[in-house]
């Protein structure tokens, strides 16, 4: 009836509403939450909630936030709320300011002197330490940079509770800023990596083909490296939200070790893809093929970058499994961790129970003409004195 009797705009409007009704009535389809994206996504997995749209945006099917493995949706919700809430502003005010004794407005101390003057119209002058009127202060009370009244009252316990509250707020704020700054830093690095990936696809592969005569299909290892960097930055970003809400001190120590190893491995891969690649690209239009490293050197670079990509991928996959399993290899804080278990955990890195499907190679798993790196487990030729993937010395 619509097709026969409706106008053109009515047909388009009906088609839009029919499509919308179809998508929103099905449990396995959702609209992509990316800005300006008009695609719908069908969910086909049973375990992993991270899905990817044709627009390249990755999001969590369960909560529709940006993909956030290995952190669960509840933690993501709390973290996003904390970043947008006023609680940290109040913590900052409590930790870095004191109320004016007269008008009670918060005053920030921005100089070393203890002589404070409230802003107009109050203009009350007081001591930062004891909050008493400055008229009663002078050389006899310690001058401009000390307060004898405050020190004596503190010994009597007068200011203990107020100072303890301020110190708690300051510690809480410093801890939050530690995790938030690193969370935001990895988010920024990820956005930069996405731009670098696009640059590699549009410009760098064509230039390398022109210089070395290698088809672009054989240069996909560069694209794979950048794609892995983007994914690892996302995982590393959310590990800081995971660490902020991890209260078990025993597990926190092991988590920080895994996180540090993952970060150092990712930095090696990022350095290789971003900086080492530049040596093989022209700096200007006047560069000739004679100005660039030889094809043999480019081949060595290819082996190194592909090896680092594989190593980083395996480590981060194991890290994600370990965090999603709640770091089962680490005993609870109430139990005493045995030294043998701690040693085995450190040697295995993110592996252990989660690594049963992909066990690390032992000395009996490789032939006599290769040796495994102790840091990254990459198999190197026996002639190499240092790991070709991470540069760690063999002995």
C-alpha positions as CSV (number, residue, x, y, z in Angstrom):
1,X,0.0,0.0,0.0
2,X,2.8,2.4,0.8
3,X,4.6,1.6,-2.4
4,X,1.4,2.1,-4.5
5,X,-0.2,5.1,-2.8
6,X,2.6,6.8,-0.8
7,X,4.8,9.7,-2.1
8,X,8.5,9.3,-2.4
9,X,9.3,10.9,0.9
10,X,6.7,8.7,2.6
11,X,8.3,5.6,1.1
12,X,11.7,6.6,2.5
13,X,10.3,7.4,5.9
14,X,8.4,4.1,6.1
15,X,11.6,2.2,5.0
16,X,13.6,3.9,7.8
17,X,11.0,3.1,10.5
18,X,10.7,-0.5,9.2
19,X,14.5,-1.0,9.5
20,X,14.5,0.7,12.9
21,X,11.7,-1.6,14.1
22,X,13.5,-4.7,12.8
23,X,16.8,-3.8,14.5
24,X,15.4,-2.7,17.8
25,X,13.0,-5.7,18.1
26,X,15.8,-8.3,17.8
27,X,18.0,-9.3,20.7
28,X,21.0,-10.0,18.6
29,X,21.2,-6.6,16.7
30,X,22.0,-3.1,18.0
31,X,22.8,0.2,16.4
32,X,26.5,1.2,16.5
33,X,26.9,3.8,19.2
34,X,29.7,5.6,17.3
35,X,28.9,9.3,16.4
36,X,27.4,9.7,12.9
37,X,27.4,5.9,12.2
38,X,24.2,4.5,10.7
39,X,25.2,0.8,10.8
40,X,23.6,-1.9,12.8
41,X,25.7,-4.7,14.3
42,X,24.7,-8.4,14.7
43,X,26.1,-10.2,17.7
44,X,27.4,-13.7,16.8
45,X,29.7,-14.5,19.7
46,X,28.8,-16.3,22.9
47,X,31.8,-15.3,25.1
48,X,33.5,-12.1,24.1
49,X,31.3,-9.0,24.3
50,X,33.7,-6.8,22.3
51,X,32.3,-6.3,18.8
52,X,33.5,-4.2,15.8
53,X,31.4,-2.2,13.4
54,X,32.1,-1.6,9.7
55,X,33.0,1.9,10.7
56,X,36.0,0.4,12.7
57,X,34.5,1.5,16.0
58,X,34.8,-1.2,18.7
59,X,32.3,-1.3,21.5
60,X,31.0,-3.6,24.3
61,X,27.8,-5.4,23.3
62,X,26.7,-5.6,26.9
63,X,26.9,-1.9,27.9
64,X,27.6,-0.2,24.5
65,X,30.6,1.7,25.9
66,X,33.8,1.6,24.0
67,X,35.4,-1.9,24.1
68,X,37.0,-2.3,27.5
69,X,38.4,-5.8,27.9
70,X,39.7,-7.0,30.4
71,X,37.6,-4.7,32.7
72,X,34.0,-5.7,33.4
73,X,31.1,-3.4,32.6
74,X,30.5,-2.5,36.3
75,X,34.0,-1.3,36.8
76,X,33.8,0.7,33.6
77,X,30.6,2.3,34.7
78,X,32.1,3.3,38.1
79,X,35.3,4.6,36.4
80,X,33.4,6.8,33.9
81,X,31.1,8.1,36.7
82,X,34.1,8.9,38.8
83,X,35.8,10.8,36.0
84,X,32.7,12.9,35.4
85,X,31.5,13.3,39.0
86,X,32.2,16.2,41.4
87,X,33.7,13.9,44.1
88,X,37.3,14.5,42.9
89,X,36.8,18.3,42.7
90,X,35.7,18.1,46.4
91,X,38.7,16.0,47.2
92,X,41.0,18.6,45.6
93,X,39.3,21.4,47.5
94,X,39.6,19.5,50.7
95,X,43.2,18.6,50.1
96,X,44.5,21.9,48.8
97,X,42.4,24.6,50.5
98,X,41.1,25.7,53.9
99,X,38.0,27.7,54.8
100,X,38.3,31.3,55.7
101,X,37.7,31.6,59.5
102,X,35.3,34.6,58.8
103,X,33.3,33.9,55.6
104,X,34.0,30.1,55.3
105,X,34.9,30.3,51.6
106,X,37.7,27.9,50.6
107,X,41.1,29.6,50.2
108,X,44.0,28.1,48.2
109,X,47.5,28.7,49.5
110,X,49.6,29.6,46.4
111,X,52.7,31.0,48.1
112,X,55.1,29.9,50.9
113,X,54.1,32.6,53.4
114,X,51.5,31.6,56.2
115,X,49.9,35.1,56.0
116,X,46.6,34.6,54.2
117,X,44.2,37.3,53.0
118,X,40.7,36.3,51.9
119,X,39.4,37.7,48.6
120,X,37.1,40.8,48.6
121,X,34.7,41.7,50.1
122,X,35.8,39.7,53.1
123,X,39.6,40.6,53.1
124,X,40.1,38.8,56.4
125,X,43.8,38.2,57.3
126,X,44.6,35.0,59.1
127,X,47.2,32.3,59.6
128,X,47.2,29.3,57.3
129,X,48.2,26.9,60.0
130,X,46.1,27.7,63.0
131,X,43.4,29.8,61.2
132,X,43.8,32.5,63.8
133,X,43.7,36.3,63.1
134,X,47.0,37.5,61.7
135,X,46.8,40.5,64.1
136,X,47.8,38.1,66.9
137,X,50.8,36.8,65.0
138,X,54.3,38.1,64.5
139,X,57.9,37.3,65.4
140,X,56.8,35.8,68.7
141,X,54.7,33.2,67.1
142,X,57.2,32.1,64.5
143,X,57.1,34.9,61.8
144,X,55.7,34.5,58.3
145,X,56.8,30.9,57.7
146,X,55.9,29.1,60.9
147,X,53.3,29.1,63.7
148,X,54.2,28.2,67.3
149,X,50.5,28.2,68.3
150,X,49.8,25.5,65.7
151,X,52.7,23.3,66.7
152,X,51.8,23.4,70.4
153,X,48.1,22.8,69.7
154,X,49.0,19.9,67.4
155,X,50.9,18.2,70.1
156,X,47.8,18.5,72.3
157,X,45.7,16.8,69.6
158,X,43.6,19.8,68.7
159,X,44.3,19.7,64.9
160,X,44.7,15.9,64.5
161,X,41.3,15.1,63.1
162,X,41.2,18.0,60.6
163,X,44.7,17.3,59.4
164,X,44.1,13.6,59.1
165,X,41.0,14.2,57.0
166,X,42.9,16.6,54.8
167,X,45.8,14.0,54.4
168,X,43.3,11.3,53.5
169,X,41.7,13.5,50.9
170,X,45.2,14.3,49.5
171,X,46.2,10.7,49.4
172,X,43.0,9.7,47.7
173,X,43.4,12.5,45.1
174,X,47.0,11.6,44.4
175,X,46.1,7.9,43.9
176,X,43.2,8.8,41.6
177,X,45.4,11.2,39.5
178,X,48.1,8.5,39.2
179,X,45.7,6.1,37.5
180,X,43.7,8.7,35.6
181,X,46.7,10.4,34.0
182,X,48.1,7.0,32.7
183,X,44.6,6.0,31.6
184,X,44.2,9.2,29.6
185,X,47.8,9.0,28.3
186,X,47.2,5.6,26.7
187,X,44.0,6.9,25.3
188,X,45.9,9.7,23.6
189,X,48.6,7.4,22.4
190,X,46.0,5.1,20.9
191,X,44.4,8.0,19.0
192,X,47.9,8.9,17.7
193,X,48.5,5.3,16.6
194,X,45.2,5.3,14.7
195,X,46.4,8.4,12.8
196,X,49.8,6.7,12.2
197,X,48.0,3.6,10.8
198,X,46.0,5.7,8.4
199,X,49.2,7.4,7.3
200,X,50.9,4.1,6.7
201,X,48.0,2.8,4.6
202,X,47.8,5.9,2.5
203,X,51.4,7.0,2.1
204,X,54.2,4.8,3.6
205,X,53.4,1.5,1.9
206,X,53.4,3.1,-1.6
207,X,56.7,4.7,-0.9
208,X,58.3,1.5,0.4
209,X,57.0,-0.3,-2.8
210,X,58.6,2.4,-4.9
211,X,61.9,2.2,-3.1
212,X,62.3,-1.6,-2.7
213,X,60.0,-3.0,-5.3
214,X,58.0,-5.0,-2.8
215,X,54.2,-5.4,-3.5
216,X,52.0,-3.7,-0.9
217,X,50.4,-7.1,-0.1
218,X,53.8,-8.2,1.3
219,X,54.0,-5.1,3.5
220,X,50.9,-5.9,5.5
221,X,53.2,-6.7,8.5
222,X,53.4,-3.0,9.0
223,X,49.6,-2.6,9.1
224,X,49.4,-5.6,11.4
225,X,51.9,-4.0,13.8
226,X,50.0,-0.8,14.0
227,X,46.7,-2.6,14.5
228,X,48.3,-4.6,17.3
229,X,49.6,-1.3,18.9
230,X,46.1,0.2,18.8
231,X,44.6,-2.8,20.4
232,X,47.3,-3.1,23.1
233,X,47.0,0.6,23.9
234,X,43.3,0.1,24.5
235,X,43.9,-2.9,26.8
236,X,46.7,-1.1,28.6
237,X,44.4,1.9,29.0
238,X,41.7,-0.1,30.8
239,X,44.2,-1.9,33.0
240,X,44.6,1.3,34.9
241,X,40.9,1.4,35.7
242,X,41.2,-2.3,36.7
243,X,44.2,-1.4,39.0
244,X,42.4,1.5,40.7
245,X,39.6,-0.8,42.0
246,X,41.9,-3.7,42.8
247,X,42.1,-3.7,46.6
248,X,43.9,-7.0,47.3
249,X,47.5,-6.0,48.0
250,X,49.0,-9.4,47.1
251,X,47.2,-9.4,43.7
252,X,48.1,-5.7,43.3
253,X,51.8,-6.4,43.4
254,X,51.5,-9.2,40.8
255,X,49.2,-7.1,38.7
256,X,51.7,-4.2,38.6
257,X,54.4,-6.6,37.6
258,X,52.3,-7.9,34.7
259,X,51.3,-4.4,33.7
260,X,54.9,-3.2,33.7
261,X,56.1,-6.0,31.6
262,X,53.2,-5.4,29.1
263,X,53.9,-1.7,28.9
264,X,57.7,-2.2,28.3
265,X,56.9,-4.8,25.6
266,X,54.4,-2.5,23.9
267,X,56.9,0.4,24.0
268,X,59.4,-1.8,22.1
269,X,56.9,-2.6,19.4
270,X,55.7,1.1,19.2
271,X,59.3,2.3,19.0
272,X,60.1,-0.2,16.2
273,X,56.9,0.7,14.1
274,X,57.2,4.4,14.6
275,X,60.9,5.3,14.7
276,X,62.8,2.4,13.1
277,X,60.5,2.4,10.1
278,X,61.5,6.0,9.3
279,X,65.0,5.0,8.3
280,X,63.5,3.2,5.3
281,X,61.3,6.1,4.1
282,X,62.4,9.1,2.0
283,X,62.9,12.4,3.9
284,X,62.2,14.5,0.8
285,X,61.3,14.2,-2.9
286,X,65.0,14.4,-3.9
287,X,66.0,11.3,-2.0
288,X,67.3,8.4,-4.2
289,X,67.3,4.7,-3.6
290,X,71.0,5.0,-2.8
291,X,70.2,7.1,0.2
292,X,68.2,4.3,1.9
293,X,69.2,1.1,3.7
294,X,69.7,-2.0,1.6
295,X,66.9,-4.6,0.9
296,X,68.8,-7.0,3.3
297,X,68.5,-4.5,6.1
298,X,64.8,-4.0,5.3
299,X,64.4,-7.7,5.5
300,X,66.0,-7.7,9.0
301,X,63.6,-4.9,10.0
302,X,60.7,-7.0,8.7
303,X,61.7,-10.0,10.8
304,X,62.1,-7.8,13.9
305,X,58.8,-6.0,13.6
306,X,56.8,-9.2,12.8
307,X,58.5,-10.9,15.8
308,X,57.7,-8.1,18.2
309,X,54.1,-8.0,16.9
310,X,53.7,-11.7,17.6
311,X,55.3,-11.5,21.0
312,X,53.3,-8.5,22.1
313,X,50.0,-10.1,20.9
314,X,50.7,-13.3,22.8
315,X,51.6,-11.4,26.0
316,X,48.6,-9.2,25.9
317,X,46.2,-12.1,25.2
318,X,47.6,-13.9,28.3
319,X,47.4,-10.6,30.3
320,X,43.7,-10.2,29.4
321,X,42.9,-13.8,30.3
322,X,44.7,-13.4,33.6
323,X,42.8,-10.3,34.6
324,X,39.5,-11.6,33.4
325,X,40.1,-14.7,35.6
326,X,40.7,-12.4,38.6
327,X,44.4,-13.3,38.8
328,X,43.6,-16.8,40.0
329,X,47.3,-17.7,40.1
330,X,47.8,-15.3,43.1
331,X,46.5,-16.3,46.5
332,X,44.1,-14.1,48.4
333,X,45.5,-11.5,50.7
334,X,44.4,-13.5,53.7
335,X,46.5,-16.5,52.7
336,X,50.3,-16.7,52.8
337,X,51.7,-16.9,49.2
338,X,54.5,-19.5,49.0
339,X,57.8,-18.5,47.7
340,X,57.8,-21.2,45.0
341,X,54.4,-20.0,43.6
342,X,55.6,-16.4,43.6
343,X,58.8,-17.4,41.7
344,X,56.8,-19.5,39.2
345,X,54.4,-16.6,38.6
346,X,57.1,-14.1,38.0
347,X,58.9,-16.4,35.6
348,X,55.7,-17.1,33.7
349,X,54.7,-13.5,33.4
350,X,51.0,-13.4,32.4
351,X,51.1,-17.1,31.7
352,X,50.2,-19.9,34.2
353,X,46.8,-21.3,34.3
354,X,45.7,-19.0,31.5
355,X,48.6,-20.2,29.4
356,X,47.8,-23.9,29.3
357,X,46.5,-23.5,25.7
358,X,49.7,-21.8,24.6
359,X,52.5,-23.0,26.9
360,X,55.8,-21.3,26.7
361,X,58.6,-23.3,25.1
362,X,61.0,-25.1,27.4
363,X,64.6,-25.9,26.6
364,X,63.5,-29.3,25.2
365,X,61.0,-27.7,22.8
366,X,63.5,-26.1,20.5
367,X,66.4,-27.5,18.4
368,X,70.1,-27.0,19.1
369,X,70.4,-24.2,16.5
370,X,68.0,-21.9,18.3
371,X,67.7,-20.4,21.8
372,X,64.7,-18.7,23.6
373,X,64.9,-15.2,25.0
374,X,64.3,-15.1,28.7
375,X,62.5,-11.8,28.5
376,X,60.1,-12.3,25.5
377,X,60.5,-16.1,24.7
378,X,61.3,-15.3,21.0
379,X,63.4,-18.2,19.4
380,X,66.7,-16.8,18.1
381,X,69.3,-18.4,15.9
382,X,72.3,-19.8,17.8
383,X,74.6,-17.3,16.2
384,X,72.8,-14.4,17.7
385,X,74.3,-12.9,20.9
386,X,71.2,-10.8,21.6
387,X,67.5,-11.3,21.0
388,X,66.5,-10.1,17.6
389,X,63.1,-9.1,18.9
390,X,63.8,-7.2,22.2
391,X,67.6,-6.8,22.1
392,X,68.2,-8.6,25.5
393,X,71.6,-10.1,25.7
394,X,71.8,-13.9,25.6
395,X,74.1,-14.2,28.6
